[in-house]
Amino acid sequence: MGMANTQLDSCGYTEAMKGGVTVLILKPSRIHGVGVFTTAAIRKGTKLPLFERGDWKCVRRVTGVLRRYCPVKKYGYYAPRNVHRMSIGWYLNHGKKPNVDARNWRALHYIPAGKELAIDYAFFDEYTEAMKP
């Protein structure tokens, strides 16, 4: 059965698929470390396949290298459920001009092929507050 015509889930992730192959990859980033890039153009408003359903959990604290992936919430952190199988969305970097909406994981505008996807980390209000000196 081909995936191109298959509804993956109720999130509409099939919108960001091309010929049954996800158009997002990890590559070295000019922003920071590793980033998420598109291999095909993405239309404004497209729901992006950044996270597997149930890929995150809430924890009271995190330590070590895991901390760099975990936004702060009121009573702890959002953390990957399995650090050995993290969804590609955990690698999104902060951009001064974000092209992905962190509230609904949709493209804010047309994104050309080869472009890095970025979000505004300030969206995570609790994260921003926790980072203030």
C-alpha positions, -999 to 999 in steps of 0.1 A, spaced: 0 0 0 15 34 -10 18 61 15 12 90 -9 -26 87 -7 -27 74 29 -40 97 57 -13 94 84 -33 108 113 -58 134 122 -31 161 123 -30 163 85 7 154 82 1 141 47 1 177 35 39 179 40 46 146 22 58 144 -14 54 111 -32 52 93 2 86 106 14 89 132 42 105 164 29 123 172 62 159 162 70 186 170 96 217 189 85 244 211 100 229 245 108 242 280 104 220 290 134 232 264 159 245 228 157 220 207 137 188 220 122 157 208 103 157 215 66 132 210 38 141 192 6 110 205 -13 91 237 -12 64 240 15 32 261 10 21 286 36 -2 270 62 10 235 56 10 213 87 45 200 92 54 164 103 77 175 131 66 152 160 53 117 164 21 115 184 30 110 221 66 118 215 69 140 246 64 138 283 63 162 312 91 158 338 100 177 369 137 181 360 162 172 334 200 170 335 230 169 312 227 172 274 190 165 275 184 200 289 192 216 256 161 200 240 136 207 268 114 238 270 104 248 305 68 246 316 52 258 348 61 227 369 89 211 350 99 205 314 86 191 281 111 163 273 114 136 245 97 104 256 127 84 242 160 102 237 171 75 213 142 80 190 135 118 191 112 132 164 128 157 140 109 186 156 132 185 187 160 198 164 142 230 155 163 261 161 153 296 171 151 321 142 149 359 143 125 355 114 107 321 121 90 303 93 71 277 114 44 286 140 52 268 173 16 270 183 3 247 156 34 235 136 23 251 103 44 270 78 40 308 84 48 315 48 61 298 16 94 280 25 117 272 -5 135 239 -9 167 237 10 157 263 37 161 256 74 129 256 95 130 278 125 106 288 153 105 317 178 115 303 211 98 333 228 65 315 221 74 293 251 66 321 276 77 300 306 109 291 288 116 327 282 109 337 318 131 310 331 160 321 310 160 357 324 189 365 348 
